[in-house]
Amino acid sequence: MILSAAAEREKTWAAATSVIGAVCLTALKIVVGLATGSLGILAEAAHSGLDLMAAVMTLIAVRISSRPADRSHLYGHGKVENLSALGEAVLLVVTCLWIIRSALQRFVTGAIEVEVTFWSFAVMIVSILVDYSRAKVLRRAAAKYSSQALEADALHFSTDIWSSAVVILGLASVAIGDRAPWLWWLRYADAAAALAVAAIVIGVTWKLGVRTVEALLDSAPHGLEEKITAAAETVSGIHNVHNVRMRYSGSQLFVDVHVLVDGAQSLRQAHDLTEEVERSIQVLVPNADVTVHPEPDEQ
């Protein structure tokens, strides 16, 4: 799928807004987290820091993947988006390991010094608002241009909204525990919230990792082969459809199809027939790069 200059600018701007948001949130969470001693906020700061790295990777990937095919990359540069998503998954795993280690350490040692202030809640509320805004922008651009890298970022930041809400719940529980000594166990809520954040991130990372590996291994979309075969067989003059192959390169789907046609017809007639097959498939999968190989029917 060849995008116009305006479309490329829109994709790049969507990725750039993610970078700007990540920079602001990371700095804000670090300051408030250190000032209050909240592991939940510091865990979110680490998460936002890796979000920043992931957002930068996505921005670079979007720019590179838009380059046209060349002699060294005959299918284009779309796989860069898949590599970006895989790198993002690795960064998320690193985040989870750090959060889990720190939270368990607080449970074991009992060393809990969290100061819950107005700014503790303010920074997390700001985080939710920013994540909602950039997730919306990324999701819209991802759907419009079938960008897997932008889609991964949108999913990532949508999940951040829930993890931030969990941290707010943890901070509120700590505040209640400070004012009600008989509810002392609520002081562990901040560390528990951090573990909940890690669980959420692991769930997203697993889904993202599976999809990325499938794309890199050229796994065909489930059920699409049957649909393409059925669409091609509706074309009058096609006797058989076989050897259907598909692969994604970033957001671009490549489809190869072999068809049996009347061997007595002219080359022009066979060519026109293959173009009709291409159009029938592109109705099913818009913007797909379709190649149809005609073969003479010997019967």
Phi and psi restraints in degrees (value plus and minus 20) as a CYANA .aco file:
   2 ILE   PHI    -110.1   -70.1
   2 ILE   PSI     102.2   142.2
   3 LEU   PHI    -118.5   -78.5
   3 LEU   PSI     129.6   169.6
   4 SER   PHI     -93.7   -53.7
   4 SER   PSI     148.6   188.6
   5 ALA   PHI     -82.0   -42.0
   5 ALA   PSI     -57.9   -17.9
   6 ALA   PHI     -85.2   -45.2
   6 ALA   PSI     -60.1   -20.1
   7 ALA   PHI     -85.8   -45.8
   7 ALA   PSI     -61.2   -21.2
   8 GLU   PHI     -83.5   -43.5
   8 GLU   PSI     -58.9   -18.9
   9 ARG   PHI     -84.7   -44.7
   9 ARG   PSI     -58.1   -18.1
  10 GLU   PHI     -86.0   -46.0
  10 GLU   PSI     -62.9   -22.9
  11 LYS   PHI     -83.3   -43.3
  11 LYS   PSI     -63.6   -23.6
  12 THR   PHI     -85.1   -45.1
  12 THR   PSI     -60.9   -20.9
  13 TRP   PHI     -84.6   -44.6
  13 TRP   PSI     -59.6   -19.6
  14 ALA   PHI     -81.0   -41.0
  14 ALA   PSI     -63.1   -23.1
  15 ALA   PHI     -88.5   -48.5
  15 ALA   PSI     -57.2   -17.2
  16 ALA   PHI     -87.1   -47.1
  16 ALA   PSI     -57.8   -17.8
  17 THR   PHI     -83.8   -43.8
  17 THR   PSI     -51.5   -11.5
  18 SER   PHI     -85.6   -45.6
  18 SER   PSI     -60.8   -20.8
  19 VAL   PHI     -84.2   -44.2
  19 VAL   PSI     -65.5   -25.5
  20 ILE   PHI     -80.7   -40.7
  20 ILE   PSI     -65.4   -25.4
  21 GLY   PHI     -82.5   -42.5
  21 GLY   PSI     -60.7   -20.7
  22 ALA   PHI     -85.3   -45.3
  22 ALA   PSI     -59.5   -19.5
  23 VAL   PHI     -80.4   -40.4
  23 VAL   PSI     -68.5   -28.5
  24 CYS   PHI     -84.7   -44.7
  24 CYS   PSI     -65.4   -25.4
  25 LEU   PHI     -88.0   -48.0
  25 LEU   PSI     -60.3   -20.3
  26 THR   PHI     -80.9   -40.9
  26 THR   PSI     -67.8   -27.8
  27 ALA   PHI     -82.6   -42.6
  27 ALA   PSI     -64.0   -24.0
  28 LEU   PHI     -85.2   -45.2
  28 LEU   PSI     -63.1   -23.1
  29 LYS   PHI     -88.5   -48.5
  29 LYS   PSI     -56.5   -16.5
  30 ILE   PHI     -83.2   -43.2
  30 ILE   PSI     -65.9   -25.9
  31 VAL   PHI     -82.0   -42.0
  31 VAL   PSI     -70.2   -30.2
  32 VAL   PHI     -89.6   -49.6
  32 VAL   PSI     -59.1   -19.1
  33 GLY   PHI     -82.5   -42.5
  33 GLY   PSI     -64.4   -24.4
  34 LEU   PHI     -88.1   -48.1
  34 LEU   PSI     -56.4   -16.4
  35 ALA   PHI     -89.5   -49.5
  35 ALA   PSI     -53.9   -13.9
  36 THR   PHI    -121.6   -81.6
  36 THR   PSI     -35.3     4.7
  37 GLY   PHI      55.5    95.5
  37 GLY   PSI      -2.2    37.8
  38 SER   PHI    -100.9   -60.9
  38 SER   PSI      97.3   137.3
  39 LEU   PHI     -86.3   -46.3
  39 LEU   PSI     -55.2   -15.2
  40 GLY   PHI     -79.9   -39.9
  40 GLY   PSI     -64.8   -24.8
  41 ILE   PHI     -90.2   -50.2
  41 ILE   PSI     -59.6   -19.6
  42 LEU   PHI     -85.6   -45.6
  42 LEU   PSI     -55.4   -15.4
  43 ALA   PHI     -83.5   -43.5
  43 ALA   PSI     -61.2   -21.2
  44 GLU   PHI     -86.9   -46.9
  44 GLU   PSI     -52.8   -12.8
  45 ALA   PHI     -85.1   -45.1
  45 ALA   PSI     -63.2   -23.2
  46 ALA   PHI     -82.9   -42.9
  46 ALA   PSI     -61.3   -21.3
  47 HIS   PHI     -80.6   -40.6
  47 HIS   PSI     -65.2   -25.2
  48 SER   PHI     -86.4   -46.4
  48 SER   PSI     -54.3   -14.3
  49 GLY   PHI     -82.7   -42.7
  49 GLY   PSI     -62.1   -22.1
  50 LEU   PHI     -93.8   -53.8
  50 LEU   PSI     -48.9    -8.9
  51 ASP   PHI     -79.0   -39.0
  51 ASP   PSI     -59.7   -19.7
  52 LEU   PHI     -81.9   -41.9
  52 LEU   PSI     -66.6   -26.6
  53 MET   PHI     -81.5   -41.5
  53 MET   PSI     -61.6   -21.6
  54 ALA   PHI     -85.9   -45.9
  54 ALA   PSI     -59.1   -19.1
  55 ALA   PHI     -85.8   -45.8
  55 ALA   PSI     -59.0   -19.0
  56 VAL   PHI     -85.2   -45.2
  56 VAL   PSI     -62.4   -22.4
  57 MET   PHI     -80.2   -40.2
  57 MET   PSI     -61.7   -21.7
  58 THR   PHI     -84.8   -44.8
  58 THR   PSI     -62.5   -22.5
  59 LEU   PHI     -79.8   -39.8
  59 LEU   PSI     -65.9   -25.9
  60 ILE   PHI     -84.4   -44.4
  60 ILE   PSI     -62.1   -22.1
  61 ALA   PHI     -83.1   -43.1
  61 ALA   PSI     -61.4   -21.4
  62 VAL   PHI     -82.9   -42.9
  62 VAL   PSI     -59.8   -19.8
  63 ARG   PHI     -87.0   -47.0
  63 ARG   PSI     -63.8   -23.8
  64 ILE   PHI     -91.2   -51.2
  64 ILE   PSI     -61.1   -21.1
  65 SER   PHI     -84.9   -44.9
  65 SER   PSI     -39.3     0.7
  66 SER   PHI    -100.0   -60.0
  66 SER   PSI     -28.9    11.1
  67 ARG   PHI     -87.3   -47.3
  67 ARG   PSI     123.1   163.1
  68 PRO   PHI     -90.9   -50.9
  68 PRO   PSI     144.3   184.3
  69 ALA   PHI     -82.1   -42.1
  69 ALA   PSI     128.3   168.3
  70 ASP   PHI    -157.0  -117.0
  70 ASP   PSI    -192.5  -152.5
  71 ARG   PHI     -86.6   -46.6
  71 ARG   PSI     -46.1    -6.1
  72 SER   PHI    -111.6   -71.6
  72 SER   PSI     -39.3     0.7
  73 HIS   PHI    -154.2  -114.2
  73 HIS   PSI      61.8   101.8
  74 LEU   PHI     -88.4   -48.4
  74 LEU   PSI     -42.8    -2.8
  75 TYR   PHI    -120.2   -80.2
  75 TYR   PSI      -4.6    35.4
  76 GLY   PHI      67.2   107.2
  76 GLY   PSI    -188.5  -148.5
  77 HIS   PHI    -133.9   -93.9
  77 HIS   PSI       1.6    41.6
  78 GLY   PHI     -83.8   -43.8
  78 GLY   PSI     -46.9    -6.9
  79 LYS   PHI     -82.7   -42.7
  79 LYS   PSI     -38.2     1.8
  80 VAL   PHI     -80.2   -40.2
  80 VAL   PSI     -55.5   -15.5
  81 GLU   PHI     -83.2   -43.2
  81 GLU   PSI     -59.9   -19.9
  82 ASN   PHI     -87.0   -47.0
  82 ASN   PSI     -59.5   -19.5
  83 LEU   PHI     -84.4   -44.4
  83 LEU   PSI     -57.2   -17.2
  84 SER   PHI     -82.0   -42.0
  84 SER   PSI     -63.9   -23.9
  85 ALA   PHI     -84.2   -44.2
  85 ALA   PSI     -57.7   -17.7
  86 LEU   PHI     -86.0   -46.0
  86 LEU   PSI     -61.8   -21.8
  87 GLY   PHI     -81.8   -41.8
  87 GLY   PSI     -57.9   -17.9
  88 GLU   PHI     -84.2   -44.2
  88 GLU   PSI     -58.8   -18.8
  89 ALA   PHI     -83.8   -43.8
  89 ALA   PSI     -60.6   -20.6
  90 VAL   PHI     -83.3   -43.3
  90 VAL   PSI     -62.2   -22.2
  91 LEU   PHI     -82.9   -42.9
  91 LEU   PSI     -57.3   -17.3
  92 LEU   PHI     -86.1   -46.1
  92 LEU   PSI     -56.5   -16.5
  93 VAL   PHI     -83.8   -43.8
  93 VAL   PSI     -62.3   -22.3
  94 VAL   PHI     -79.4   -39.4
  94 VAL   PSI     -62.6   -22.6
  95 THR   PHI     -79.1   -39.1
  95 THR   PSI     -66.9   -26.9
  96 CYS   PHI     -80.1   -40.1
  96 CYS   PSI     -63.9   -23.9
  97 LEU   PHI     -81.8   -41.8
  97 LEU   PSI     -62.3   -22.3
  98 TRP   PHI     -86.3   -46.3
  98 TRP   PSI     -63.4   -23.4
  99 ILE   PHI     -83.8   -43.8
  99 ILE   PSI     -65.9   -25.9
 100 ILE   PHI     -83.0   -43.0
 100 ILE   PSI     -64.3   -24.3
 101 ARG   PHI     -80.7   -40.7
 101 ARG   PSI     -66.1   -26.1
 102 SER   PHI     -87.3   -47.3
 102 SER   PSI     -60.8   -20.8
 103 ALA   PHI     -86.7   -46.7
 103 ALA   PSI     -65.2   -25.2
 104 LEU   PHI     -83.8   -43.8
 104 LEU   PSI     -55.1   -15.1
 105 GLN   PHI     -81.7   -41.7
 105 GLN   PSI     -58.6   -18.6
 106 ARG   PHI     -89.6   -49.6
 106 ARG   PSI     -56.4   -16.4
 107 PHE   PHI     -85.7   -45.7
 107 PHE   PSI     -60.3   -20.3
 108 VAL   PHI     -92.9   -52.9
 108 VAL   PSI     -66.7   -26.7
 109 THR   PHI    -103.4   -63.4
 109 THR   PSI     -43.5    -3.5
 110 GLY   PHI      53.4    93.4
 110 GLY   PSI     -11.6    28.4
 111 ALA   PHI    -101.7   -61.7
 111 ALA   PSI      76.8   116.8
 112 ILE   PHI    -146.1  -106.1
 112 ILE   PSI      90.8   130.8
 113 GLU   PHI    -149.9  -109.9
 113 GLU   PSI      67.4   107.4
 114 VAL   PHI    -137.5   -97.5
 114 VAL   PSI     104.7   144.7
 115 GLU   PHI    -123.4   -83.4
 115 GLU   PSI      90.5   130.5
 116 VAL   PHI    -109.6   -69.6
 116 VAL   PSI      97.0   137.0
 117 THR   PHI    -147.2  -107.2
 117 THR   PSI     156.6   196.6
 118 PHE   PHI     -76.9   -36.9
 118 PHE   PSI     -60.5   -20.5
 119 TRP   PHI     -88.5   -48.5
 119 TRP   PSI     -46.5    -6.5
 120 SER   PHI     -79.5   -39.5
 120 SER   PSI     -65.9   -25.9
 121 PHE   PHI     -96.1   -56.1
 121 PHE   PSI     -57.0   -17.0
 122 ALA   PHI     -81.1   -41.1
 122 ALA   PSI     -64.5   -24.5
 123 VAL   PHI     -85.3   -45.3
 123 VAL   PSI     -55.1   -15.1
 124 MET   PHI     -94.1   -54.1
 124 MET   PSI     -54.9   -14.9
 125 ILE   PHI     -86.8   -46.8
 125 ILE   PSI     -62.2   -22.2
 126 VAL   PHI     -80.3   -40.3
 126 VAL   PSI     -60.5   -20.5
 127 SER   PHI     -80.1   -40.1
 127 SER   PSI     -63.2   -23.2
 128 ILE   PHI     -82.6   -42.6
 128 ILE   PSI     -63.9   -23.9
 129 LEU   PHI     -84.2   -44.2
 129 LEU   PSI     -63.5   -23.5
 130 VAL   PHI     -86.6   -46.6
 130 VAL   PSI     -63.9   -23.9
 131 ASP   PHI     -83.1   -43.1
 131 ASP   PSI     -59.3   -19.3
 132 TYR   PHI     -82.8   -42.8
 132 TYR   PSI     -63.1   -23.1
 133 SER   PHI     -84.6   -44.6
 133 SER   PSI     -68.1   -28.1
 134 ARG   PHI     -94.4   -54.4
 134 ARG   PSI     -50.6   -10.6
 135 ALA   PHI     -84.0   -44.0
 135 ALA   PSI     -58.2   -18.2
 136 LYS   PHI     -84.5   -44.5
 136 LYS   PSI     -64.5   -24.5
 137 VAL   PHI     -84.1   -44.1
 137 VAL   PSI     -64.8   -24.8
 138 LEU   PHI     -86.2   -46.2
 138 LEU   PSI     -61.7   -21.7
 139 ARG   PHI     -83.5   -43.5
 139 ARG   PSI     -60.4   -20.4
 140 ARG   PHI     -85.1   -45.1
 140 ARG   PSI     -64.4   -24.4
 141 ALA   PHI     -88.0   -48.0
 141 ALA   PSI     -57.8   -17.8
 142 ALA   PHI     -83.6   -43.6
 142 ALA   PSI     -63.3   -23.3
 143 ALA   PHI     -88.6   -48.6
 143 ALA   PSI     -56.8   -16.8
 144 LYS   PHI     -90.0   -50.0
 144 LYS   PSI     -56.5   -16.5
 145 TYR   PHI    -137.4   -97.4
 145 TYR   PSI      -8.2    31.8
 146 SER   PHI      31.9    71.9
 146 SER   PSI      26.5    66.5
 147 SER   PHI    -115.4   -75.4
 147 SER   PSI      95.5   135.5
 148 GLN   PHI     -89.9   -49.9
 148 GLN   PSI     -53.4   -13.4
 149 ALA   PHI     -85.3   -45.3
 149 ALA   PSI     -65.8   -25.8
 150 LEU   PHI     -88.4   -48.4
 150 LEU   PSI     -55.2   -15.2
 151 GLU   PHI     -84.3   -44.3
 151 GLU   PSI     -61.0   -21.0
 152 ALA   PHI     -82.8   -42.8
 152 ALA   PSI     -62.5   -22.5
 153 ASP   PHI     -83.4   -43.4
 153 ASP   PSI     -61.9   -21.9
 154 ALA   PHI     -82.4   -42.4
 154 ALA   PSI     -63.8   -23.8
 155 LEU   PHI     -83.1   -43.1
 155 LEU   PSI     -61.3   -21.3
 156 HIS   PHI     -78.1   -38.1
 156 HIS   PSI     -70.6   -30.6
 157 PHE   PHI     -96.0   -56.0
 157 PHE   PSI     -44.9    -4.9
 158 SER   PHI     -85.3   -45.3
 158 SER   PSI     -58.6   -18.6
 159 THR   PHI     -88.8   -48.8
 159 THR   PSI     -53.5   -13.5
 160 ASP   PHI     -78.2   -38.2
 160 ASP   PSI     -51.8   -11.8
 161 ILE   PHI     -81.3   -41.3
 161 ILE   PSI     -64.8   -24.8
 162 TRP   PHI     -88.8   -48.8
 162 TRP   PSI     -60.1   -20.1
 163 SER   PHI     -85.2   -45.2
 163 SER   PSI     -56.5   -16.5
 164 SER   PHI     -85.8   -45.8
 164 SER   PSI     -58.4   -18.4
 165 ALA   PHI     -83.7   -43.7
 165 ALA   PSI     -57.2   -17.2
 166 VAL   PHI     -84.3   -44.3
 166 VAL   PSI     -60.7   -20.7
 167 VAL   PHI     -83.9   -43.9
 167 VAL   PSI     -61.0   -21.0
 168 ILE   PHI     -80.2   -40.2
 168 ILE   PSI     -62.4   -22.4
 169 LEU   PHI     -81.4   -41.4
 169 LEU   PSI     -61.1   -21.1
 170 GLY   PHI     -84.3   -44.3
 170 GLY   PSI     -63.2   -23.2
 171 LEU   PHI     -84.0   -44.0
 171 LEU   PSI     -61.1   -21.1
 172 ALA   PHI     -82.4   -42.4
 172 ALA   PSI     -59.4   -19.4
 173 SER   PHI     -85.3   -45.3
 173 SER   PSI     -59.8   -19.8
 174 VAL   PHI     -82.6   -42.6
 174 VAL   PSI     -62.8   -22.8
 175 ALA   PHI     -81.3   -41.3
 175 ALA   PSI     -60.0   -20.0
 176 ILE   PHI     -86.6   -46.6
 176 ILE   PSI     -61.8   -21.8
 177 GLY   PHI     -82.5   -42.5
 177 GLY   PSI     -54.9   -14.9
 178 ASP   PHI     -86.1   -46.1
 178 ASP   PSI     -52.3   -12.3
 179 ARG   PHI    -114.0   -74.0
 179 ARG   PSI     -31.4     8.6
 180 ALA   PHI    -151.5  -111.5
 180 ALA   PSI      71.7   111.7
 181 PRO   PHI     -74.1   -34.1
 181 PRO   PSI     -52.3   -12.3
 182 TRP   PHI     -90.3   -50.3
 182 TRP   PSI     -31.6     8.4
 183 LEU   PHI    -125.6   -85.6
 183 LEU   PSI      21.9    61.9
 184 TRP   PHI     -77.5   -37.5
 184 TRP   PSI     -50.0   -10.0
 185 TRP   PHI     -85.5   -45.5
 185 TRP   PSI     -37.7     2.3
 186 LEU   PHI     -89.0   -49.0
 186 LEU   PSI     -36.4     3.6
 187 ARG   PHI     -87.5   -47.5
 187 ARG   PSI     -37.0     3.0
 188 TYR   PHI    -107.3   -67.3
 188 TYR   PSI     -19.5    20.5
 189 ALA   PHI     -84.6   -44.6
 189 ALA   PSI     -52.7   -12.7
 190 ASP   PHI     -83.4   -43.4
 190 ASP   PSI     -65.0   -25.0
 191 ALA   PHI     -87.0   -47.0
 191 ALA   PSI     -57.6   -17.6
 192 ALA   PHI     -84.4   -44.4
 192 ALA   PSI     -57.8   -17.8
 193 ALA   PHI     -83.8   -43.8
 193 ALA   PSI     -57.8   -17.8
 194 ALA   PHI     -82.3   -42.3
 194 ALA   PSI     -60.4   -20.4
 195 LEU   PHI     -85.5   -45.5
 195 LEU   PSI     -56.1   -16.1
 196 ALA   PHI     -84.8   -44.8
 196 ALA   PSI     -59.7   -19.7
 197 VAL   PHI     -78.3   -38.3
 197 VAL   PSI     -65.9   -25.9
 198 ALA   PHI     -81.2   -41.2
 198 ALA   PSI     -60.2   -20.2
 199 ALA   PHI     -84.0   -44.0
 199 ALA   PSI     -61.6   -21.6
 200 ILE   PHI     -82.9   -42.9
 200 ILE   PSI     -65.7   -25.7
 201 VAL   PHI     -84.0   -44.0
 201 VAL   PSI     -59.6   -19.6
 202 ILE   PHI     -82.3   -42.3
 202 ILE   PSI     -61.5   -21.5
 203 GLY   PHI     -80.8   -40.8
 203 GLY   PSI     -64.6   -24.6
 204 VAL   PHI     -86.7   -46.7
 204 VAL   PSI     -61.6   -21.6
 205 THR   PHI     -81.9   -41.9
 205 THR   PSI     -60.4   -20.4
 206 TRP   PHI     -81.4   -41.4
 206 TRP   PSI     -68.6   -28.6
 207 LYS   PHI     -83.0   -43.0
 207 LYS   PSI     -63.7   -23.7
 208 LEU   PHI     -84.0   -44.0
 208 LEU   PSI     -62.9   -22.9
 209 GLY   PHI     -83.4   -43.4
 209 GLY   PSI     -62.4   -22.4
 210 VAL   PHI     -82.1   -42.1
 210 VAL   PSI     -67.0   -27.0
 211 ARG   PHI     -83.4   -43.4
 211 ARG   PSI     -59.1   -19.1
 212 THR   PHI     -87.7   -47.7
 212 THR   PSI     -65.5   -25.5
 213 VAL   PHI     -82.8   -42.8
 213 VAL   PSI     -60.7   -20.7
 214 GLU   PHI     -80.9   -40.9
 214 GLU   PSI     -60.3   -20.3
 215 ALA   PHI     -86.9   -46.9
 215 ALA   PSI     -62.1   -22.1
 216 LEU   PHI     -88.2   -48.2
 216 LEU   PSI     -47.4    -7.4
 217 LEU   PHI    -111.7   -71.7
 217 LEU   PSI     -10.7    29.3
 218 ASP   PHI      39.7    79.7
 218 ASP   PSI      16.6    56.6
 219 SER   PHI     -88.3   -48.3
 219 SER   PSI     114.1   154.1
 220 ALA   PHI     -96.9   -56.9
 220 ALA   PSI     122.3   162.3
 221 PRO   PHI     -77.6   -37.6
 221 PRO   PSI     114.7   154.7
 222 HIS   PHI     -81.0   -41.0
 222 HIS   PSI     107.6   147.6
 223 GLY   PHI      62.2   102.2
 223 GLY   PSI     -28.6    11.4
 224 LEU   PHI     -93.4   -53.4
 224 LEU   PSI     -50.8   -10.8
 225 GLU   PHI     -80.6   -40.6
 225 GLU   PSI     -64.5   -24.5
 226 GLU   PHI     -84.3   -44.3
 226 GLU   PSI     -59.7   -19.7
 227 LYS   PHI     -86.9   -46.9
 227 LYS   PSI     -60.7   -20.7
 228 ILE   PHI     -85.9   -45.9
 228 ILE   PSI     -62.7   -22.7
 229 THR   PHI     -79.9   -39.9
 229 THR   PSI     -65.1   -25.1
 230 ALA   PHI     -83.7   -43.7
 230 ALA   PSI     -59.6   -19.6
 231 ALA   PHI     -85.5   -45.5
 231 ALA   PSI     -61.9   -21.9
 232 ALA   PHI     -88.1   -48.1
 232 ALA   PSI     -54.8   -14.8
 233 GLU   PHI     -92.1   -52.1
 233 GLU   PSI     -34.2     5.8
 234 THR   PHI     -96.0   -56.0
 234 THR   PSI     -34.3     5.7
 235 VAL   PHI     -96.3   -56.3
 235 VAL   PSI     106.7   146.7
 236 SER   PHI     -86.5   -46.5
 236 SER   PSI     111.2   151.2
 237 GLY   PHI      84.2   124.2
 237 GLY   PSI     -29.3    10.7
 238 ILE   PHI    -112.6   -72.6
 238 ILE   PSI      99.4   139.4
 239 HIS   PHI    -110.4   -70.4
 239 HIS   PSI     -47.1    -7.1
 240 ASN   PHI    -181.9  -141.9
 240 ASN   PSI     124.4   164.4
 241 VAL   PHI    -141.6  -101.6
 241 VAL   PSI     107.9   147.9
 242 HIS   PHI    -171.9  -131.9
 242 HIS   PSI     154.1   194.1
 243 ASN   PHI      30.7    70.7
 243 ASN   PSI      30.5    70.5
 244 VAL   PHI    -101.5   -61.5
 244 VAL   PSI     104.3   144.3
 245 ARG   PHI    -149.0  -109.0
 245 ARG   PSI     124.8   164.8
 246 MET   PHI    -160.0  -120.0
 246 MET   PSI     130.0   170.0
 247 ARG   PHI    -175.8  -135.8
 247 ARG   PSI     124.3   164.3
 248 TYR   PHI    -117.9   -77.9
 248 TYR   PSI     121.8   161.8
 249 SER   PHI    -146.6  -106.6
 249 SER   PSI      73.5   113.5
 250 GLY   PHI      47.1    87.1
 250 GLY   PSI    -144.5  -104.5
 251 SER   PHI    -109.7   -69.7
 251 SER   PSI     -25.6    14.4
 252 GLN   PHI    -111.7   -71.7
 252 GLN   PSI     104.5   144.5
 253 LEU   PHI    -118.1   -78.1
 253 LEU   PSI     108.4   148.4
 254 PHE   PHI    -127.4   -87.4
 254 PHE   PSI     112.3   152.3
 255 VAL   PHI    -147.5  -107.5
 255 VAL   PSI     109.4   149.4
 256 ASP   PHI    -136.6   -96.6
 256 ASP   PSI     111.5   151.5
 257 VAL   PHI    -155.9  -115.9
 257 VAL   PSI     115.9   155.9
 258 HIS   PHI    -126.1   -86.1
 258 HIS   PSI     114.6   154.6
 259 VAL   PHI    -152.7  -112.7
 259 VAL   PSI     128.9   168.9
 260 LEU   PHI    -116.3   -76.3
 260 LEU   PSI     110.6   150.6
 261 VAL   PHI    -150.9  -110.9
 261 VAL   PSI     150.2   190.2
 262 ASP   PHI     -84.4   -44.4
 262 ASP   PSI      97.9   137.9
 263 GLY   PHI     -91.2   -51.2
 263 GLY   PSI     -32.6     7.4
 264 ALA   PHI    -106.7   -66.7
 264 ALA   PSI     -30.5     9.5
 265 GLN   PHI     -98.1   -58.1
 265 GLN   PSI     144.0   184.0
 266 SER   PHI     -94.6   -54.6
 266 SER   PSI     144.2   184.2
 267 LEU   PHI     -81.2   -41.2
 267 LEU   PSI     -59.2   -19.2
 268 ARG   PHI     -82.7   -42.7
 268 ARG   PSI     -61.8   -21.8
 269 GLN   PHI     -85.1   -45.1
 269 GLN   PSI     -61.2   -21.2
 270 ALA   PHI     -84.9   -44.9
 270 ALA   PSI     -59.6   -19.6
 271 HIS   PHI     -84.2   -44.2
 271 HIS   PSI     -65.1   -25.1
 272 ASP   PHI     -81.6   -41.6
 272 ASP   PSI     -56.4   -16.4
 273 LEU   PHI     -86.9   -46.9
 273 LEU   PSI     -61.6   -21.6
 274 THR   PHI     -85.8   -45.8
 274 THR   PSI     -55.3   -15.3
 275 GLU   PHI     -86.0   -46.0
 275 GLU   PSI     -55.4   -15.4
 276 GLU   PHI     -86.7   -46.7
 276 GLU   PSI     -56.9   -16.9
 277 VAL   PHI     -84.2   -44.2
 277 VAL   PSI     -62.9   -22.9
 278 GLU   PHI     -78.5   -38.5
 278 GLU   PSI     -63.9   -23.9
 279 ARG   PHI     -84.8   -44.8
 279 ARG   PSI     -58.7   -18.7
 280 SER   PHI     -84.9   -44.9
 280 SER   PSI     -55.6   -15.6
 281 ILE   PHI     -93.9   -53.9
 281 ILE   PSI     -57.4   -17.4
 282 GLN   PHI     -91.9   -51.9
 282 GLN   PSI     -40.7    -0.7
 283 VAL   PHI     -86.6   -46.6
 283 VAL   PSI     -57.5   -17.5
 284 LEU   PHI     -95.9   -55.9
 284 LEU   PSI     -62.0   -22.0
 285 VAL   PHI    -146.7  -106.7
 285 VAL   PSI      66.7   106.7
 286 PRO   PHI     -77.5   -37.5
 286 PRO   PSI     122.6   162.6
 287 ASN   PHI      50.2    90.2
 287 ASN   PSI     -12.9    27.1
 288 ALA   PHI     -89.1   -49.1
 288 ALA   PSI     126.3   166.3
 289 ASP   PHI    -111.6   -71.6
 289 ASP   PSI      84.1   124.1
 290 VAL   PHI    -127.8   -87.8
 290 VAL   PSI     112.3   152.3
 291 THR   PHI    -142.3  -102.3
 291 THR   PSI     103.9   143.9
 292 VAL   PHI    -132.6   -92.6
 292 VAL   PSI     107.1   147.1
 293 HIS   PHI    -126.2   -86.2
 293 HIS   PSI      88.7   128.7
 294 PRO   PHI    -100.1   -60.1
 294 PRO   PSI     120.8   160.8
 295 GLU   PHI    -151.5  -111.5
 295 GLU   PSI     120.6   160.6
 296 PRO   PHI     -90.8   -50.8
 296 PRO   PSI     115.9   155.9
 297 ASP   PHI    -103.3   -63.3
 297 ASP   PSI      96.6   136.6
 298 GLU   PHI     -98.8   -58.8
 298 GLU   PSI     -32.4     7.6
